[in-house]
């Protein structure tokens, strides 16, 4: 099997710590040929760190010189749409960081163009690859949960407003806690349910702590320029009466510094995902079944492999372009509901 040439677009931490190390572990399938960033010197430094031959500060030069087979997009949210469209127009498969885009219409265009070109577009929702999520899907497939009718999905930080980057800039990020954190557990909830489209979406967003200021656990932020939500709550209802309750926060006056979990409720059993516990009935008694020997996995590596499998039309559970478009439509509906 011939190798594919991969280019990294975006020279920040997510490229350095997540995507490049994962790609280097599948060197039998890919060669990383270039890094492209806004600052050529920084792109060159990252390329040198990982022994990558080329570094660029504009994508036009990247495509002209390297003609990659696929690109990994690790840039701020507002660049996902134009850079994905450009990559698809150059005939590249695309592995894009979440979320798909700032607007649902753009995510739909991305999915439609990928389908038209016969190319793979996928998103890096790596929580799907955890051992806990895989076990949950096995429990579902084996009928241990029965009919799943409600999921409580939450990704909460007590005071975790990022004090760096553009996380509090709506023009760049498109939103706050929902766009950065909530989409991860919303993707998991939809994945468990088979990615249905909700017929009702009710949402509320808040910015009370972000605009007031106070103690921060992830650096300090400027309340005067804070223009995203610090918390978002939503309720989704589906045509089969299943429902999802979603909570996401950068800042919330709660007990734990960080609380990321999924609670799944079915007619035969339920699951708390982290740590994994099956709530069921055994031998006529209520029982909580724990799984203390679940192995830690490299979820980024597994998601990278899932993306490469999708590019080769192999079975894969990576987040698809269609799923990314639906996810962004739901996020937009939550924001619209909150505005109303």
Phi, psi and omega in degrees: 000129180285151180280155174258142175271128184242137174245142177260124176251114186111120187251031183266199187296321184294327175288315185293316188264335185250294193287314182296313177302322179294315180296326179293337178279350176241043183297342177287344181252331187222153167242127175276116189256342185198154168239134178235124180220172180294327181251114185297323181295319179292321177297319178295320180295319178292319178298316179296321180303324184251014178057045177260131192292321189246151174219137183223162173241011171209144187288332178302315178293322178304309183291325181292319185275317190257333182044061183292157175277331180210155177230151174246120185259117185236035185260172176302159189304323184290348179262350183301314183295303183297324182286327176292315179300316179299316181295317179297321179295335176269010175079024182259141163292150186229128171247110190248141173296159177277157350283176184297315185196176177282333186230147181297323181297325179289319178298322177294318178298319179300314181295317181295319181292319178300316179296318180298322182275351183070032183247158178269127169238125182219162184238151190270064172268083191281350177297338175300335187267359179294154177299327180294318180292320178298319178294321177301316181291329175291319177299320178296312183296327181276003175079013183288341181259344185071217178275120179278123184238349177207141176227132173254115184244127181217144173219096189243139166242143179288304174218071184241043172287119182299132180266020181216171175066206186245024186295338180255015182251108185296324181298329181269316187267334182087345181174185184248248187300324180294314183289328185268317186250313187300327182298331180297309183281334173295319176301316179299315181299314179294323178299316179296323182277354182090019178057057173281164176264125180289145175266347176221135178224125178235127183221154171224143175232156185221152177220026189294316180283319181300321182275347180265323183093179181144195181294132178239147180254358179228045182092177180260154178230164181260108181300332183291333181251006181285114183227029173238177177276141173269347176207147178219135178233138182213154175231125180245134176237139186247161184304330180273011179078002171294158183213157176228132173250119187245134176225133178217141179208142162277324184215122180207135182281082182231177188283310187277145175296325180215133181220098180244119183198166174226127174248122186246129184242121179236172183288338179250334182195167178226166182222137162255125195282315185236108352286156188290124176222130176263121179259115188209196178230124180231135178051038178078009180232153175289141184214145171248118183255122180253159185232079188287351185252019174297130181279144172292141179234157174272093187293330177291317177299315181296323180288326175297316177297321178297322177295314179297322176299316180298321178298332180261012178062031174268161176303136185205146176250021177293152179292119186277170177299319179296317179294321177297323179293316178296318179301316181291328175298318179293317177302316179296321179294326177296312179297319180295319177298317180297322179293326180288000000 
